[in-house]
């Protein structure tokens, strides 16, 4: 098991994040978001959780079966430019949609009886070996 303080180093060391499980729940969702926050595009099975935590086709590739999953892995491994573009889109998506500031604003809007904001423009997180900055 990897210490949480070392997780960003591993994300920074990879080109994309492959998640072949159909797992649902907090831990799976956290892994999907952490990888994208570090600028890594996601390759995952097509689950409700994956759809809620990525922008399919833009920040992540979702597969209906293991054959399609393998095709997505191959596609990203052979196209560095696409992988980099999707990684930037993934980090921007998480920055817009899943930061503490965004969540606090959504809760505030709900408490005030307004429709919650879905996204906000805030600084994009960056990850590098040694920790999240």
N, C-alpha and C positions, 0 to 999 in steps of 0.2 A: 504494500500500500504506500502511496506517495503522501508525504506531509503536505498539508494545504498550502503552507508557505512556499513550497517548491512547484506547485501546479502550474503557475504562469511560465516557469522556465520550460516545462515540457510542451506547453502550447506553443511557445515561441520557437521551439526547435522543430516543429512539424510544419508541413505545407497546408494540410487540411485536417479536419477532425472527422474520423469515421466512427459512426455509432450504429452497429448492425443489429442491435437489440430492438425489440418492440416494447421495451420497458416504459412504464408510465410512472409518474411520481416526482417528488421534489428533487431527489438526488439526480435522477436522469435529466430533469429540466435544468438543474444547476450546471451540470457538465456541458450541456448544449449551449447555454448562455455564456459560460466562462470562455469556451473555445472561440465563440464568435466575438466576444468582447476583446479578445486578444488578436483579432483580425484573421481568424482562420475560418474559411468556409466550411460548412457542415455537409456531410454525406450521412444520411440517416434513413431508416425505414420510415415509410409514410404512416405516421401515427398522429392522433389528435395533438399530443404533446409537441411533436416536431413541428406541426403546422402552426401552433401557437407561439413557438419560440424561434422561428426563422421566417424569412421571406423566400418561399420556394421559387427556385429558378434564378433568383437574384443573389441571395446570401447563402443558400443551401440547396442541395439536390436531394429529393426524397424519392425513395425506391419502393415500388409495390411488392417486389420479391427480391430474393438474393441475386438472381441473374442481373436484374436492373441495378442493384446495389453495386455489383462488380463493374458494370458498364460505367457507372458514375465515377467510381474510383479511378478507372482507367482514363476516362476523359479528363479529369482534373490533373492526374499525374502526367499527362502528355501535353497539357496546355497551361504553361506557367502564367501567361498573361491573364487568361480567364480565371485561374486560381487566385491571382493577386487582386483582380477586380472584384471577385466575389468576396474575398477577405475584407476588402475595404467596405463593401456594402454590408457585410455581416457586422463589423464593428460599429458602423453608423447606425444600423438597425437597433442594436442593443443600446447604444447611447441615446437614441430617440425614445426607446420604448420601455427599458427595463432598469433604469437607474433609480436610486433612492429618491432623487428629486422628482422624477416623473411619477413614481408611485405615491409619494406624499401629496403631490398636486392632484392626482386622481382621487385619493381618499378625501382630500379637502373639498373637491368639487362634488363628490357624492354626499358629503355631510351638509353641504350648502344646498343640496337639492338640484344641482346642475348636472348636465351630462359630463361624465369624466373625459378629460383630455386623453387622446390616444397617443399622441407623440409630442415631443418638445425638442427644440434645437438646443442642444447643450454640447459641451466639449466631448469629443470622442476619446474614450479611454485608450491607453496604449499599454502594451505588455512587452516586456523584454526579459531576457534571462536574468534571474536574480529577484524578480518580484514585479508586481503591478505598479505602474507609476501613474 
